[in-house]
Amino acid sequence: MTDISSRIAAGQPAPDFTLLDADGVERSLSDFRGQRVIVYFYPEAGTPGCTTEACDFRDNLNSLKSAGYTVLGISRDKPAKLKGFEEEQGLNFTLLSDPDKAVHELYGAWGKKSLYGKTVTGVLRSTFVLDEEGVVTLALYNVKATGHVASLRKKLKIDA
């Protein structure tokens, strides 16, 4: 169970991980060392909010790349489901599979949340921005799917 004390904060090194991508290829966070990286956690491929968020990243990827950022999306979905989501939505960034939620827990992106007035345990929609050395420069928890990328671009001072 995640609580506030297990959350990652700016200034901390991002925990390394190795997960399968949508093609079933192992990808490690350390593979991206030397690049600025946006790692975002989302509940489930193909659901309305997650589709909105993924498509926002897709539609803003050129400006994010121009500003030097690589985007990685992580969910508990298996690679085959991620592949279908990627193809269906024309996603142009890496999706990673964390079915046992180990990486979610490392990043504090798994825990209790309120859903329709009830407390449930699940994915906490979260985004982390890492510098070229793998240090967290921005940690955002419980973000909203709609408008998140625009808000992120503003925080990163990336012009539209």
Buried (B, 14 or more C-beta within 10 A) or exposed (E): EBEEEEBBEEEEEBBEBEBBBBEEEEBEBEBBEEBBBBBBBBBBBBBEBBBBBBBBBBEBBEBBBEEEBBBBBBBBBBBEBBBBBBEEBEBEBBBBBBEEBEBBBBBBBBBEBEEEEEEEEBBBBBBBBBBEEBEBBBBBBEBEBEEBBEBBBEEBEBEE
